[in-house]
Amino acid sequence: MLNDLTNKLSLTLFNNDTFKAYFSPFSTKPVAVLMGDMFAAKVVTIKPENNDMYSLTLAVSGKVDAQSFSFLPGQYVELQVKQNGSYVKRPFTISSPLAQLQQDKTITLTIKKQSKGRITPWLANAVAKGELLAISPAKGDFVLNACLPENSSQQVKKEVLFIAGGSGITPFHSLLLSHVAHYPHINFSLLYYARANQHVLHDNLVLLEVEHANFSLKLLQSERDGHCSSAHLHAITTDLNNSAVYICGPNSMMDSTQKLLLDMGLAQDAIHLEQFGLASFSNVDVTAVRNVSFTTTNRNIVVSEDNQQTLLTLAEANYVPAKYGCRIGICQECKCKKVSGVVYNSQTKTYSDTGEEDIQICISVPVTDVVINL
């Protein structure tokens, strides 16, 4: 009886099943939870997918509903771990369907080991079953709400085409397993590019195609088939101009695919992109030597005209302390104030104005002389 009362109190106060789960931040284990606005999540399994990727399944503590923890297929969470005494966050897409969370209160994150990454290669061996980590509320807008009718039996004209490259399959795995069976009147298609024998999570997708007439799957080998082409598109959809297209994969693949779709007449607002890594700076116009002034630390740096490094990289190279988290423009940890000057935002592919504003230094390249409060 007493345990039931204390567990209910813990759930009410901390959204954790037990007080022990809440106070786990004080643990001395290598991986532990620092709560704040995070949810406690216990490691259930860690499973290799191929040489470069693994899936981490986590049981979410507390309630699982729209008022507590939930997600929309296609969204991501920030995973918080403790490495060498410091708490670090990284964003990872939820690869599991919504039904998995509803049925057993778990989510799966399918993670690629970044060759020069600090966290992803380490994490695969650092955690064990039963370890307590932390996840943020679900974030991101790479979802299908705009394409889905309010009534699942309602007829719609639009087709939905997914184009995945490598680890970019993770949001699509969740989206397809969550939506195909529930929306039989929408035609879903997936072009999935990966190296030979490296198509992760494909077993569920193959089975989905067998069981549902409204889903078409085409697995392509990058070495043999290259990037997306008009022939690939025509092979899987007969109504491209009436489709919503979602793309996720390496920058070069996304850039070339988006250009192809636009050249084929698809409207820009029909194309949706999900950026996993740092966006390309191929569009930035840098034509002069620039001075970057860090006011707090009183450091002044001269940047050559061919240098397209981000302000975060420049700060680190010159021993200017700077906060950061994901390093790809998602978590907002690196946000600081630009006092003056123009920067290029690689995520929005736009230039700032010259005045004072908050910017994210991990995705901002100085275009003119810039003054930063760092």
C-alpha positions in Angstrom: 0.0 0.0 0.0 2.8 2.4 1.0 4.7 1.6 -2.2 1.6 2.3 -4.3 1.1 5.7 -2.7 4.8 6.7 -3.1 4.8 5.6 -6.7 1.7 7.6 -7.4 3.2 10.6 -5.7 6.4 10.2 -7.8 4.4 9.9 -11.0 2.4 13.1 -10.2 5.4 15.2 -9.2 8.1 14.0 -11.5 6.4 11.9 -14.3 8.5 9.0 -13.1 7.2 5.7 -11.8 9.5 5.8 -8.7 11.5 8.3 -6.7 14.5 6.2 -7.5 14.2 6.9 -11.2 13.9 10.6 -10.5 17.0 10.8 -8.3 19.1 8.8 -10.7 21.0 12.0 -11.8 23.1 11.6 -8.7 24.3 8.2 -9.8 28.0 7.8 -10.5 27.4 5.5 -13.5 28.9 6.5 -16.8 25.4 7.0 -18.3 22.8 8.7 -16.1 19.8 11.1 -16.3 19.7 14.8 -15.6 16.0 15.5 -15.8 14.9 19.1 -16.2 12.3 18.9 -19.0 13.5 15.4 -20.0 11.8 12.0 -19.6 13.5 9.0 -18.0 14.0 6.2 -20.4 15.4 2.8 -19.6 17.4 0.8 -22.1 15.5 -2.4 -23.2 17.7 -3.6 -26.0 20.6 -2.5 -28.2 20.7 -4.3 -31.5 23.3 -4.0 -34.4 21.6 -3.3 -37.7 24.8 -3.4 -39.9 28.4 -2.3 -39.5 27.5 1.4 -39.2 24.1 1.4 -37.5 22.4 0.1 -34.4 18.9 0.3 -32.9 18.4 1.4 -29.3 15.0 0.6 -27.7 14.0 2.6 -24.7 11.1 2.2 -22.2 9.6 5.6 -21.3 8.9 6.1 -17.6 5.7 7.7 -16.6 2.5 8.2 -18.5 2.4 7.8 -22.3 -0.2 10.1 -23.8 -0.7 13.4 -25.5 -0.4 15.3 -22.2 2.8 13.5 -21.2 5.2 11.8 -23.7 4.0 11.0 -27.2 5.2 11.7 -30.7 4.1 12.0 -34.3 5.7 9.6 -36.8 8.6 11.3 -38.4 9.7 13.3 -35.3 12.9 13.0 -33.3 13.9 13.2 -29.6 17.1 14.5 -28.1 18.9 11.7 -26.2 20.8 12.9 -23.1 23.8 10.8 -21.9 26.6 11.4 -19.4 30.1 11.1 -20.9 33.2 11.7 -18.9 31.3 13.6 -16.3 29.5 15.9 -18.8 25.9 15.7 -19.9 25.5 15.7 -23.7 22.4 15.8 -25.9 22.1 14.5 -29.5 19.0 14.4 -31.7 17.9 11.0 -33.1 14.8 10.1 -35.1 12.3 7.7 -33.7 12.3 4.8 -36.1 9.5 2.8 -34.5 5.8 3.1 -35.2 3.4 4.9 -32.9 1.7 1.7 -32.0 4.9 0.4 -30.3 4.7 3.3 -27.8 1.0 2.8 -27.2 1.4 -1.0 -26.7 4.5 -1.3 -24.6 5.6 2.2 -23.8 8.8 1.9 -25.8 10.4 3.8 -28.7 13.3 2.7 -30.9 16.1 5.0 -32.1 18.1 3.7 -35.1 21.5 5.4 -34.9 24.3 5.7 -37.4 27.9 5.7 -36.0 29.4 8.9 -37.3 33.0 8.3 -38.3 34.3 11.3 -36.4 31.5 11.5 -33.9 32.0 11.9 -30.2 28.8 10.2 -29.1 27.4 7.7 -31.6 30.3 5.3 -31.8 30.8 5.4 -28.0 27.1 5.0 -27.1 26.9 1.6 -28.9 29.2 0.1 -26.3 28.6 2.4 -23.3 25.0 1.5 -22.5 23.6 -1.8 -21.3 20.2 -3.2 -20.6 18.6 -1.5 -17.6 20.7 1.7 -17.9 18.7 4.9 -17.4 19.0 7.6 -20.0 16.9 10.7 -20.7 14.9 11.8 -23.8 13.3 15.2 -24.6 9.7 15.7 -25.7 9.3 14.7 -29.4 10.3 17.5 -31.8 10.3 18.2 -35.5 7.8 18.8 -38.3 8.8 16.1 -40.8 5.3 14.6 -40.4 2.3 13.9 -42.7 -0.4 15.9 -41.0 -1.0 18.1 -44.0 -1.3 15.1 -46.3 -3.6 13.0 -44.1 -7.4 13.4 -44.2 -9.3 13.9 -40.9 -11.2 10.6 -41.7 -9.0 7.6 -42.6 -11.7 6.4 -45.0 -11.9 9.7 -46.8 -10.7 9.7 -50.5 -7.7 11.9 -51.3 -6.0 12.6 -54.6 -2.5 13.2 -53.4 0.1 10.5 -53.5 3.0 10.4 -50.9 6.5 9.6 -52.2 9.4 9.0 -49.8 13.0 9.2 -50.9 15.6 7.8 -48.5 19.4 7.6 -48.6 21.3 5.5 -46.1 20.4 6.3 -42.5 17.7 8.6 -43.8 15.4 5.6 -43.8 14.7 6.0 -40.0 11.8 8.6 -40.2 10.2 6.8 -43.1 10.2 3.5 -41.3 8.1 5.1 -38.5 5.9 7.0 -40.9 5.1 4.0 -43.1 4.5 1.5 -40.3 2.2 4.0 -38.6 0.2 5.3 -41.6 0.0 2.8 -44.5 -2.6 0.4 -42.9 -4.7 3.3 -41.5 -5.0 5.2 -44.8 -5.8 2.6 -47.6 -6.9 5.4 -50.0 -3.5 7.1 -50.0 -0.8 5.6 -52.3 2.6 5.5 -50.5 5.8 4.9 -52.3 9.4 4.6 -51.1 12.7 4.8 -53.0 15.4 3.6 -50.7 19.1 4.1 -51.7 21.9 2.4 -49.8 25.1 0.4 -50.4 24.7 -3.2 -51.4 23.4 -5.3 -48.5 23.1 -2.2 -46.2 19.4 -1.5 -46.4 18.6 -1.5 -42.7 15.0 -2.0 -41.4 14.0 -3.3 -44.8 12.3 -6.6 -43.6 9.4 -4.7 -42.1 9.1 -2.6 -45.3 9.1 -5.7 -47.5 6.4 -7.3 -45.4 4.4 -4.0 -45.5 4.4 -4.0 -49.3 3.2 -7.7 -49.4 0.3 -6.9 -47.0 -0.8 -3.6 -48.4 -1.7 -2.7 -52.0 -1.3 1.0 -51.3 2.5 0.8 -50.6 5.2 0.3 -53.2 8.9 -0.2 -52.3 12.0 0.0 -54.5 15.4 -0.8 -53.0 18.3 0.7 -55.0 22.0 0.1 -54.6 23.9 3.4 -54.6 27.0 2.0 -56.3 24.9 0.6 -59.2 22.0 2.9 -59.4 23.5 6.3 -58.4 21.2 9.0 -57.0 17.6 9.6 -57.7 16.7 9.9 -61.4 13.6 10.7 -63.5 13.6 7.0 -64.5 13.5 5.9 -60.8 10.6 8.3 -60.1 8.6 7.3 -63.1 9.0 3.6 -62.2 7.3 4.1 -58.9 4.7 6.9 -59.4 2.4 7.8 -62.3 1.3 11.2 -60.8 4.4 13.0 -59.6 3.0 16.5 -60.0 0.2 15.5 -57.7 2.5 14.1 -55.0 3.9 15.2 -51.7 7.6 14.3 -51.7 9.6 13.7 -48.6 13.4 13.4 -48.8 15.9 12.4 -46.1 19.6 11.4 -46.6 23.1 12.8 -47.2 23.3 16.4 -48.2 24.5 15.7 -51.8 21.7 13.3 -52.4 19.0 15.7 -51.0 20.4 18.6 -53.0 20.5 16.7 -56.3 17.0 15.1 -55.7 15.4 18.4 -54.9 16.9 20.0 -58.0 15.7 17.1 -60.1 12.1 17.4 -58.8 12.0 21.1 -59.4 13.3 20.7 -62.9 10.6 18.1 -63.5 8.0 20.7 -62.6 7.1 19.8 -59.0 6.2 22.8 -56.8 8.7 23.8 -54.1 6.0 23.6 -51.4 5.4 19.9 -52.3 9.0 19.0 -51.3 9.8 18.3 -47.7 13.4 17.8 -46.4 14.8 16.4 -43.2 18.4 17.4 -42.4 20.4 14.8 -40.4 23.8 16.3 -40.7 25.2 19.8 -41.1 23.6 21.4 -44.2 25.7 22.2 -47.2 27.3 25.7 -47.6 27.3 25.4 -51.4 25.1 28.5 -51.8 27.0 30.8 -49.6 28.4 33.9 -51.3 31.8 34.6 -49.6 33.9 37.1 -51.7 36.1 38.9 -49.2 38.3 38.5 -46.1 36.2 39.0 -43.0 36.9 39.9 -39.4 35.1 38.1 -36.6 35.1 39.7 -33.2 34.1 37.8 -30.1 33.3 40.6 -27.6 33.1 38.6 -24.3 36.5 37.0 -24.7 38.0 39.9 -26.6 39.2 37.8 -29.5 39.5 39.0 -33.1 39.9 36.6 -36.0 40.7 37.2 -39.6 38.9 34.8 -41.9 40.1 34.2 -45.5 37.8 34.6 -48.4 37.7 30.9 -49.2 36.9 29.9 -45.6 33.4 28.6 -45.1 33.7 27.4 -41.6 30.9 28.0 -39.1 31.2 30.5 -36.3 31.2 27.6 -33.8 34.2 26.0 -35.6 36.0 29.3 -35.7 35.3 29.8 -32.0 36.6 26.4 -31.1 39.7 26.8 -33.3 40.6 30.0 -31.5 39.8 28.8 -27.9 36.6 30.9 -27.5 34.3 29.1 -25.1 31.0 28.3 -26.8 28.0 26.2 -25.8 26.8 23.6 -28.3 24.7 20.4 -28.4 23.8 18.8 -31.7 26.0 20.9 -34.0 23.5 20.7 -36.8 21.0 23.5 -35.9 18.4 21.5 -34.1 18.9 21.8 -30.3 19.3 25.6 -30.0 22.1 25.1 -27.4 24.6 27.3 -29.3 22.3 30.3 -29.8 23.9 33.6 -29.0 23.6 37.2 -30.0 25.0 38.7 -33.2 25.7 42.3 -32.6 26.4 43.3 -36.2 27.3 41.8 -39.6 25.8 39.4 -42.1 25.8 35.6 -41.6 24.6 32.8 -43.9 22.2 30.2 -42.2 22.9 26.8 -43.8 19.6 25.4 -42.5 17.3 28.0 -44.0 19.7 28.9 -46.8 19.2 32.6 -46.2 21.3 35.6 -45.3 20.7 37.6 -42.1 20.3 41.3 -42.0 23.1 43.5 -40.6 21.6 44.3 -37.2 21.5 42.6 -33.8 19.7 39.3 -33.6 20.0 35.8 -32.1 21.7 33.2 -34.3 22.8 29.6 -34.0 26.5 29.6 -34.5 26.8 25.9 -35.4 25.0 26.6 -38.7 26.0 30.2 -39.4 28.9 31.3 -41.6 30.2 34.9 -41.5 29.7 36.6 -44.8 30.8 40.1 -43.8 32.7 41.4 -40.7 30.8 40.0 -37.8 30.6 40.9 -34.0 29.4 38.1 -31.7 28.7 38.1 -28.0 30.9 35.2 -27.1 
